[in-house]
Amino acid sequence: MQATTTASVNGKLLPPRSPLTGWLAVVSVMLGIFVIVTTEILPIGLLTSIGSSFTVSDGMAGLMMTMPGFLAAIAAPLVTVATARFDRRLMLCVFMLLLALANFLAAAAPDYWLVLTSRIMVGITIGGFWSIGAGLAERLVPPASVGRATAVIFSAVPLGSVLGVPTGTLIGDLAGWRTAFTVMGALTVGVLVMLLLFVPPLPPVQATRLSVLNGMIRSINTRFALLLTFLVVLAHFGTYTYVTPFLEQVTHASGGLITTFLLIYGAAGILGNFLGGAWVARYPQSVFGLAAALIAVVTLLLPALGRWETGAVMLLIVWGIAYGAVPVASQTWFSKAAPHAPEAASVLFTATFQATISMGALVGGVILDRTSPSAVMLLGGCTAVLMVLAVGALPAGPDCNERPEHRDSPTDASVERLAHGPRPGFRSVSH
């Protein structure tokens, strides 16, 4: 007979659970985030085919990427605070049902405005599910396994990011873009069933308040996380959203070859995720800065070297490795800035990441419609250079968590009081 464990959060005893059941619940939450991330970025590889179906430009089709991010940025704090007293399992299931309906609506949409309506539903799902699910590890597994469970949940971000586009593009090439959304809808229903079967009832034990979020923003560490995340995500999604038009118009690659290129990019991204995850805890500043530097090099060189298929695929490999480390590096900055408020840290991470994805897709689309795919790449590269300069502007020396102790600034101290304790393992990066 399998042993069971009990745990408590904020003094409240949680239901007993077996290790196997707990890990099945963790995997269910991870898969929920995976289908969310995949659904969000699915249009990148299908951009031109969807645009052709409704006779809209590539820039207008980019609204499919812009709308979910902006809505998710708004939904992350508002939905999390508004539903703070509801069972978290119930909310996860509601958001997963909403995502399934969004995918099926996109697959059947006769007009482009219905596709955009489905993307509104996706945005609400992103903001709500991610903000709640990212901090649930401590309630699903024994205390000794919380670290590993958190890593499993967060692995859905790079996996969804690097696999979603090439997989969706492959399905779209073989059976049409509507089939790709139908498959995602069916997969989402499967995840919903897993959440119902494996995630235990999760009554709220700690309400996330707007005052806590406001206090976190006053922290200098959180502000650096906001700045660095904004610049690197703007650079990446302002360019990668339109990588398919670039490969079609500049590289002159066929549809099948583009799918292969994106699959190679996805494999490189998985490698980048593992490499970044292995080093980011000790060297968050270096990992974040190196990832941005590689994205800058790739996007600045693509207009020249991307004219040839060999040059394009080599640069995409480097790009995949670089971006694979970005989500884990960004989340690490936010979590170390507020280790005693994991759901609040997840809210800020989600809101920042999603708002910047939308801004990048919007700006890139406007530039694409007025100039060319090469101009989009060059401007994205310049933005990534700004992120590298921002990292270089931080005080010289070891990375954030290896600096000698310094006295916290008054703003950091206010966050400490909100968090009810010291912040182990994270030093202030500037004073």
C-alpha positions in Angstrom: 0.0 0.0 0.0 1.4 3.4 -1.0 2.2 5.8 1.8 0.3 9.1 2.1 1.4 12.5 3.2 -0.3 15.5 4.7 0.8 19.1 4.4 -0.4 22.5 5.6 -0.3 25.9 4.1 -0.6 29.0 6.4 -1.6 26.7 9.2 -4.5 25.0 7.4 -4.2 21.2 7.1 -4.5 19.9 3.5 -6.1 16.6 2.5 -3.8 13.5 2.7 -2.5 12.4 -0.7 -0.2 9.7 -2.1 3.0 10.8 -3.8 1.8 9.3 -7.1 -1.5 11.3 -6.9 0.4 14.4 -6.1 2.7 14.1 -9.1 -0.2 13.3 -11.4 -1.7 16.5 -10.2 1.5 18.4 -10.9 1.7 16.9 -14.4 -1.9 17.9 -15.0 -1.2 21.5 -14.1 2.0 21.4 -16.3 0.0 20.1 -19.3 -2.6 22.8 -18.7 0.1 25.5 -19.0 1.5 23.6 -22.0 -1.7 23.7 -24.0 -2.2 27.4 -23.0 1.3 28.4 -24.3 0.9 26.3 -27.4 -2.5 27.7 -28.2 -1.2 31.3 -27.7 1.6 31.0 -30.1 0.0 28.6 -32.6 -0.8 31.4 -35.1 2.9 32.2 -35.6 3.5 29.3 -37.9 0.0 29.5 -39.5 0.0 33.3 -39.9 0.1 33.5 -43.7 -2.4 30.7 -44.3 -4.9 32.2 -41.8 -4.4 35.6 -43.4 -5.0 34.2 -46.8 -8.2 32.5 -45.7 -9.7 35.8 -44.6 -7.9 38.1 -47.1 -6.1 40.1 -44.4 -2.5 41.2 -44.4 0.3 39.5 -42.3 0.3 42.5 -40.0 -3.5 42.3 -39.4 -3.2 38.6 -38.9 -0.6 39.4 -36.2 -3.5 40.7 -34.1 -4.1 37.0 -33.2 -0.8 37.3 -31.2 -1.4 40.8 -29.9 -4.9 40.4 -28.3 -4.3 37.4 -26.0 -1.2 39.0 -24.5 -2.8 42.3 -23.6 -5.9 40.6 -22.2 -3.8 38.1 -20.2 -1.8 41.0 -18.7 -5.0 42.6 -17.5 -6.6 39.3 -16.5 -3.6 38.1 -14.5 -4.0 40.5 -11.5 -7.8 41.1 -11.9 -8.9 37.5 -12.2 -6.5 36.2 -9.6 -7.7 38.8 -7.0 -11.4 38.5 -8.0 -11.4 34.7 -7.6 -9.1 34.6 -4.6 -11.9 33.0 -2.4 -12.9 30.3 -5.0 -11.5 26.7 -5.0 -8.4 26.8 -7.1 -9.1 23.4 -8.7 -12.5 24.7 -9.8 -11.0 27.8 -11.4 -8.3 25.7 -13.2 -11.1 23.6 -14.8 -13.2 26.7 -15.7 -10.2 28.2 -17.5 -9.4 25.0 -19.3 -13.0 24.7 -20.5 -12.8 28.2 -21.8 -9.6 27.4 -23.7 -11.2 24.4 -25.3 -14.1 26.4 -26.5 -11.8 29.1 -27.9 -9.9 26.5 -30.0 -13.1 25.0 -31.4 -14.4 28.5 -32.2 -11.3 29.4 -34.1 -11.4 26.2 -36.0 -15.0 26.8 -37.1 -14.9 30.6 -37.5 -16.4 31.8 -40.9 -15.1 35.3 -40.3 -11.9 36.8 -39.0 -13.6 38.7 -36.2 -14.7 35.4 -34.7 -11.1 34.2 -34.7 -10.2 37.4 -32.8 -13.1 36.7 -30.4 -11.6 33.3 -29.7 -8.2 35.0 -29.0 -9.9 37.1 -26.4 -11.0 33.9 -24.6 -7.4 32.6 -24.9 -6.1 35.8 -23.2 -8.5 35.5 -20.2 -7.4 31.9 -19.8 -3.7 32.7 -19.9 -4.0 35.4 -17.2 -6.2 33.3 -14.9 -4.8 29.8 -15.2 -1.1 30.6 -15.2 -1.3 33.0 -12.2 -3.1 30.3 -10.2 -1.3 27.2 -11.4 2.3 28.4 -11.2 2.2 28.6 -7.4 0.4 25.3 -6.6 3.3 22.9 -6.2 3.5 23.3 -2.4 -0.1 22.2 -2.2 0.2 19.1 -4.4 3.4 17.3 -3.3 5.3 16.8 0.0 7.5 19.7 1.1 10.7 17.9 0.1 9.5 17.7 -3.5 8.2 21.2 -3.9 11.3 22.4 -5.8 11.2 19.7 -8.3 7.4 20.0 -8.8 7.8 23.7 -9.4 10.4 23.0 -12.0 8.1 20.6 -13.8 5.2 23.1 -13.9 7.5 25.8 -15.3 8.9 23.5 -17.9 5.6 23.9 -19.7 6.6 27.4 -20.8 9.7 26.6 -22.8 8.3 23.3 -24.0 5.1 25.0 -25.2 7.0 27.9 -26.7 9.5 25.9 -28.7 7.3 23.0 -29.7 4.0 24.8 -30.3 4.9 26.7 -33.5 6.6 23.9 -35.4 4.0 21.3 -34.4 1.1 23.6 -35.3 2.8 24.5 -38.6 3.3 20.8 -39.4 -0.4 20.0 -38.7 -1.4 23.0 -40.7 0.7 22.0 -43.7 -0.7 18.5 -43.7 -4.4 19.1 -42.9 -5.0 22.9 -42.8 -4.9 25.5 -40.1 -8.4 24.7 -38.9 -7.4 21.2 -38.2 -4.5 22.5 -36.0 -7.0 24.4 -33.8 -9.3 21.4 -33.7 -6.4 19.2 -32.5 -5.5 21.7 -29.8 -9.2 21.8 -28.7 -9.3 18.1 -28.3 -6.0 18.1 -26.4 -7.3 20.8 -24.1 -10.4 18.6 -23.3 -8.0 15.8 -22.4 -6.2 18.1 -20.0 -9.5 19.2 -18.5 -10.3 15.5 -17.7 -6.9 15.1 -16.1 -7.5 18.1 -13.9 -10.8 16.7 -12.8 -9.4 13.3 -12.1 -6.0 14.1 -10.4 -6.1 17.5 -8.9 -7.6 17.5 -5.4 -10.0 20.2 -4.1 -7.9 23.2 -3.3 -9.8 25.7 -1.1 -8.1 29.1 -1.0 -5.6 29.5 1.9 -3.9 32.8 0.9 -5.6 35.6 -0.9 -3.5 37.6 -3.4 -4.3 41.3 -2.9 -3.6 44.3 -5.1 -1.7 45.9 -2.2 0.9 43.0 -2.2 1.4 43.4 -5.9 1.8 47.2 -5.5 4.4 46.6 -2.8 6.3 44.2 -4.9 6.6 46.7 -7.8 8.3 49.1 -5.4 11.2 46.6 -5.0 14.2 47.4 -7.0 14.7 43.7 -7.8 11.2 43.5 -9.2 11.8 46.6 -11.3 14.9 45.1 -12.8 12.9 41.9 -13.6 10.2 44.1 -15.3 12.8 46.0 -17.4 14.8 43.0 -18.5 11.8 40.9 -19.3 10.2 43.8 -21.3 13.2 44.4 -23.5 14.1 40.7 -24.3 10.5 39.6 -24.9 9.8 42.6 -27.0 12.8 41.8 -29.1 11.9 38.2 -29.5 8.2 38.3 -30.3 8.5 41.4 -32.3 10.6 39.3 -34.7 9.7 35.7 -34.2 6.0 36.3 -34.7 6.9 37.1 -38.3 9.6 34.5 -38.9 7.4 32.6 -41.4 6.9 35.7 -43.7 10.7 36.2 -43.5 11.5 32.6 -44.5 9.0 32.9 -47.3 10.0 36.2 -48.7 13.7 36.5 -48.0 15.0 32.9 -47.7 12.4 31.8 -50.3 12.0 28.5 -48.5 9.1 26.2 -49.3 6.3 25.4 -46.9 7.7 22.0 -46.0 11.2 23.4 -45.5 9.8 26.1 -43.2 8.2 23.5 -41.1 11.5 21.6 -40.8 13.3 24.8 -39.9 10.8 25.5 -37.1 11.1 21.9 -35.8 14.8 22.3 -35.6 14.3 25.6 -33.8 12.1 23.9 -31.3 14.6 21.2 -30.6 17.3 23.8 -30.0 14.9 25.6 -27.7 14.5 22.5 -25.5 18.3 22.4 -25.2 18.4 26.0 -24.3 15.8 25.5 -21.6 17.8 22.8 -20.0 21.1 24.7 -20.3 19.5 27.9 -18.9 17.7 26.0 -16.1 21.0 24.4 -15.0 22.8 27.7 -14.6 20.1 30.4 -13.9 19.8 29.7 -10.2 23.5 30.6 -9.7 24.0 33.1 -12.5 20.7 34.7 -13.4 22.3 37.9 -14.6 24.8 36.1 -16.9 22.1 33.7 -18.3 19.6 36.5 -19.0 22.3 38.7 -20.6 23.7 35.9 -22.8 20.3 34.9 -24.0 19.6 38.5 -25.1 23.0 38.9 -26.7 22.4 35.7 -28.8 19.0 36.9 -29.9 20.5 40.3 -30.9 23.2 38.6 -33.0 20.7 36.3 -34.7 18.2 38.9 -35.6 20.8 41.4 -36.8 22.5 38.8 -39.0 19.3 37.2 -40.5 18.7 39.9 -43.2 22.2 39.1 -44.6 22.8 35.4 -43.8 19.2 34.4 -43.9 19.1 34.8 -47.6 20.5 31.3 -47.8 18.8 28.2 -46.4 22.0 27.1 -44.6 22.5 30.5 -43.0 18.9 30.7 -41.9 18.8 27.3 -40.2 22.1 27.8 -38.4 20.8 31.1 -37.0 17.5 29.6 -36.0 19.3 27.0 -34.0 21.2 29.7 -32.1 17.9 31.6 -31.7 16.2 28.5 -30.3 18.9 27.9 -27.7 18.8 31.6 -26.7 15.1 31.9 -26.3 14.8 28.6 -24.5 16.5 30.1 -21.5 14.5 33.3 -21.5 11.3 32.2 -19.6 13.1 30.4 -16.9 15.5 33.3 -16.4 12.7 35.8 -16.2 10.6 33.7 -13.8 13.7 33.2 -11.6 14.2 37.0 -11.3 10.6 37.5 -10.3 10.5 34.5 -7.9 13.7 35.6 -6.1 12.4 39.1 -5.8 9.4 37.8 -3.8 10.0 34.2 -2.5 7.3 34.4 0.2 4.5 35.5 -2.3 4.7 32.9 -5.1 1.3 33.6 -6.5 1.9 37.3 -6.5 5.3 36.8 -8.2 3.6 34.6 -10.8 1.0 37.3 -11.5 3.7 39.9 -12.2 5.6 37.5 -14.3 2.5 36.6 -16.3 1.3 40.1 -16.8 4.7 41.4 -17.9 5.5 38.6 -20.2 2.0 38.6 -21.9 1.8 42.4 -22.3 5.2 42.5 -23.9 4.3 39.6 -26.2 1.4 41.6 -27.5 3.4 44.8 -27.8 6.1 42.9 -29.7 3.6 41.3 -32.1 1.8 44.6 -32.6 4.9 46.7 -33.3 6.4 44.0 -35.5 3.1 43.8 -37.5 3.0 47.6 -38.1 6.6 47.6 -39.2 6.1 44.6 -41.5 3.2 46.1 -43.3 5.1 49.4 -43.9 8.6 48.0 -44.6 9.9 44.4 -44.9 10.6 41.3 -42.9 14.3 42.3 -42.9 13.5 45.6 -41.3 11.5 43.8 -38.6 14.6 41.7 -37.8 17.0 44.6 -37.6 14.8 46.6 -35.2 14.3 43.6 -33.0 18.0 43.1 -32.9 18.5 46.7 -31.8 16.0 46.1 -29.0 17.8 43.0 -27.8 21.0 45.1 -27.8 19.3 47.5 -25.4 18.6 44.6 -23.1 22.2 43.6 -23.1 23.2 47.1 -22.3 20.7 47.2 -19.4 22.3 44.0 -18.0 25.7 45.5 -18.4 24.6 48.6 -16.6 24.1 46.6 -13.4 26.9 46.8 -10.8 30.0 44.9 -11.9 30.8 41.7 -10.0 29.3 38.3 -9.4 25.6 37.7 -10.3 22.8 38.9 -8.1 22.6 36.1 -5.7 26.4 35.9 -5.2 27.1 39.6 -4.2 28.1 40.5 -0.7 25.3 41.5 1.5 24.1 45.1 1.3 21.5 46.9 3.3 18.1 46.7 1.7 16.7 50.0 0.4 13.6 51.4 2.0 11.4 50.2 -0.8 12.8 46.7 -0.5 12.2 46.8 3.2 8.5 47.5 2.6 8.2 44.4 0.5 10.0 42.4 3.2 7.2 43.5 5.7 4.6 42.4 3.2 6.3 39.1 2.7 6.6 38.6 6.5 10.2 37.6 6.5 13.7 38.0 5.0 14.6 37.0 1.4 17.2 34.3 1.6 19.5 33.9 -1.3 18.8 37.2 -3.2 20.9 40.2 -2.8 20.0 43.7 -4.0 21.4 44.4 -7.4 21.5 48.2 -7.1 21.4 50.9 -4.4 
